Amino acid sequence: MLKINNRKFSDRYVAFDDFATEYDFAATLQSQNDFFTKNLSTNKGTALDIGCGSGILAFELAKYYTNVVAVDLSAKMLAIGTQKRSASNIEYIQMDANQLTLDRKFDLIVSASTFHHLQNLPATFQAIKTLLNPHGKVVFLDHVSECERPAISGYISGASRDFISDCSKYGFRNASRLLKFRMSPSWLKHLASHRYLSEGRFKKIYGRYFPGCYFVKPGGFMGVIWEYL
């Protein structure tokens, strides 16, 4: 089921509509579901996926949880999710993660590669904590970089550098399509808007709002795991 909000969202976020199909292709190839499925909550009644994109992680969580709510700003991403990854226990909702307004609580709240887009992390974190059931768990994964706004040339050289290894992992055809997406003007324009936290600032900010959380660092990402006791 998909609920579409009639609110006007900023171009910065709705930009995902411009490359939703190719983003879905890339995200499917490079799925990070294992990080989340290895860190599920004890209770498996309800789960919330913030910034769900085309529903790749939400669809996986639906195998474990009675109900999954998946929210994202991009109507086109959500449409892909409902078309390709629909399930009776998944509810897709168009919603701004800066303004979470949900009338239920969750045993698990996850987010993958979303929070670096947000304007007010403290407000979002406070909202997330009010949405957790006792003994609920948060599991987040996001990019970190010692450079707040990496140069576009770095993204281009990185895509070129990774092509050979991508061919080995995904096959030539898929790797070529992935490279074309990563070099596309719409994707590079989107990357130019990213602002990353350094590893130190990331730990300081997340640690302040989720005291006692622990961190893991897979590649250029930082993972956060915290249980509401």
C-alpha positions in Angstrom: 0.0 0.0 0.0 1.3 3.5 -0.9 0.2 6.7 0.7 1.2 9.8 -1.3 1.4 13.1 0.4 0.2 16.2 -1.4 2.8 18.5 0.2 5.3 20.2 -2.0 8.8 18.9 -1.2 12.1 20.7 -1.9 13.8 20.1 -5.2 16.9 18.9 -3.3 15.1 15.8 -2.1 12.7 15.2 -5.0 15.7 15.1 -7.3 15.7 11.3 -6.6 12.8 11.2 -9.0 15.1 12.0 -11.8 17.2 8.8 -11.5 14.9 6.5 -9.5 15.1 3.6 -11.9 18.8 3.5 -12.2 19.3 4.2 -8.5 17.1 1.2 -7.8 19.3 -0.9 -10.1 22.5 0.2 -8.4 21.1 -0.2 -4.9 19.9 -3.7 -5.7 23.4 -4.6 -6.9 25.1 -3.1 -3.9 22.6 -4.1 -1.2 23.6 -3.6 2.4 20.8 -5.6 3.9 23.2 -8.0 5.7 24.3 -5.2 8.1 20.7 -4.7 9.2 19.5 -8.3 9.3 22.4 -9.2 11.5 21.3 -6.5 14.0 17.5 -7.1 14.3 15.6 -6.3 17.5 14.5 -9.0 19.9 10.8 -8.2 19.4 9.7 -8.4 15.8 6.3 -6.7 15.7 6.9 -3.4 13.8 9.8 -1.9 11.9 10.3 1.5 10.3 12.6 2.2 7.4 13.5 5.9 7.1 14.6 6.9 3.6 13.5 3.6 2.2 14.1 4.4 -1.4 12.6 1.7 -3.6 12.0 -0.6 -0.7 15.0 -3.0 -1.0 15.6 -3.1 2.8 11.9 -2.8 3.7 11.1 -5.8 1.6 13.8 -7.8 3.4 12.6 -6.7 6.9 9.1 -7.8 6.0 10.4 -11.4 6.1 11.1 -10.9 9.8 8.6 -8.4 11.1 4.8 -8.5 11.4 4.5 -5.0 9.9 6.9 -2.7 8.2 6.4 1.0 7.5 8.7 2.5 4.8 8.9 6.3 4.3 10.7 8.3 1.7 10.4 11.7 0.0 10.5 10.5 -3.6 7.1 9.5 -5.0 8.8 7.7 -7.9 11.1 5.7 -5.6 8.0 4.6 -3.6 6.1 3.7 -6.8 9.0 1.4 -7.8 8.8 -0.1 -4.3 5.1 -0.8 -4.5 5.5 -2.3 -8.0 8.6 -4.5 -7.4 8.5 -5.1 -3.6 4.9 -5.0 -2.5 3.8 -7.2 0.4 0.7 -7.4 2.6 2.7 -6.3 5.7 4.6 -3.3 4.1 3.1 0.2 4.1 4.9 2.8 1.9 4.4 6.4 2.9 5.7 9.6 1.3 7.2 11.6 4.2 10.0 14.0 4.9 12.5 12.5 7.4 13.0 16.0 8.8 9.4 15.9 9.9 8.5 12.4 11.0 4.8 12.2 12.0 3.7 8.7 12.7 1.0 7.5 15.0 2.6 4.3 16.2 5.7 2.9 17.8 8.3 0.5 16.5 10.5 -2.3 17.7 13.1 -1.5 15.0 14.0 1.7 13.3 16.5 1.6 10.4 18.0 4.0 8.0 20.5 3.5 5.2 22.5 6.3 3.5 19.8 8.9 4.4 20.8 11.1 7.3 23.5 13.0 5.5 20.7 14.7 3.5 18.9 16.0 6.6 18.8 19.6 7.8 18.3 19.0 11.5 19.7 15.7 12.8 19.0 16.5 16.5 15.2 17.0 15.8 15.1 13.8 13.7 16.9 11.8 16.4 14.5 13.1 19.1 11.5 12.1 17.0 13.0 8.7 16.4 13.4 8.1 20.1 9.8 8.9 20.8 8.8 6.3 18.1 10.6 3.4 19.8 9.0 0.8 21.9 10.7 -0.2 25.1 13.7 -2.5 24.2 13.3 -1.2 20.6 16.4 -0.9 18.5 17.8 1.6 16.1 20.3 0.5 13.3 21.6 3.2 11.1 24.2 3.2 8.3 25.5 6.4 6.6 28.5 7.8 4.7 31.3 9.5 6.5 34.1 11.5 5.0 36.9 13.7 6.4 36.0 16.1 3.6 32.6 17.6 4.2 31.9 18.1 0.5 34.1 15.9 -1.7 35.0 17.2 -5.2 32.9 15.8 -8.1 36.2 14.8 -9.7 36.7 12.3 -6.8 33.4 10.7 -7.5 34.2 10.3 -11.2 37.7 8.9 -10.6 36.2 6.5 -7.9 33.6 5.2 -10.4 36.3 4.6 -13.0 38.6 3.0 -10.5 35.9 0.6 -9.3 34.8 -0.5 -12.8 37.2 -3.5 -13.0 36.3 -4.9 -9.6 32.6 -4.3 -10.4 33.0 -6.4 -13.5 34.3 -9.2 -11.4 31.5 -8.9 -8.8 28.5 -8.1 -11.1 29.5 -9.0 -14.6 30.5 -6.7 -17.5 26.9 -5.7 -18.5 25.8 -4.8 -15.0 29.1 -3.1 -14.2 28.8 -1.0 -17.4 25.3 0.1 -16.5 26.4 0.9 -13.0 29.3 3.0 -14.3 27.0 4.9 -16.7 24.7 5.7 -13.8 27.5 6.8 -11.5 28.8 9.1 -14.3 25.4 10.5 -15.2 24.9 14.3 -14.9 21.8 13.9 -12.7 23.6 11.7 -10.2 26.7 13.8 -10.1 24.6 16.9 -9.5 22.9 15.1 -6.6 26.2 14.1 -5.1 27.3 17.7 -5.2 24.6 18.5 -2.6 25.9 15.9 -0.1 27.5 17.1 3.1 29.2 14.4 5.2 30.2 14.2 8.8 33.8 13.2 9.6 34.1 10.0 11.6 34.9 12.0 14.8 31.9 14.3 14.4 29.6 11.4 13.5 30.5 9.6 16.7 30.1 12.7 18.8 26.7 13.6 17.4 25.2 10.2 17.3 26.7 9.3 20.7 25.1 12.3 22.3 21.6 11.3 21.2 22.0 7.6 21.5 24.2 7.2 24.6 25.8 3.8 24.9 25.4 3.1 21.2 28.2 1.2 19.4 29.7 2.0 16.1 31.0 -0.2 13.3 32.8 1.0 10.1 32.2 -1.0 7.0 34.2 0.8 4.2 33.3 4.4 3.8 30.2 4.0 6.0 29.6 4.3 9.7 27.0 2.0 11.4 25.2 2.8 14.6 23.4 0.3 16.8 21.5 1.3 19.9 18.8 -0.3 22.1 16.2 1.7 24.1 16.4 0.1 27.5 
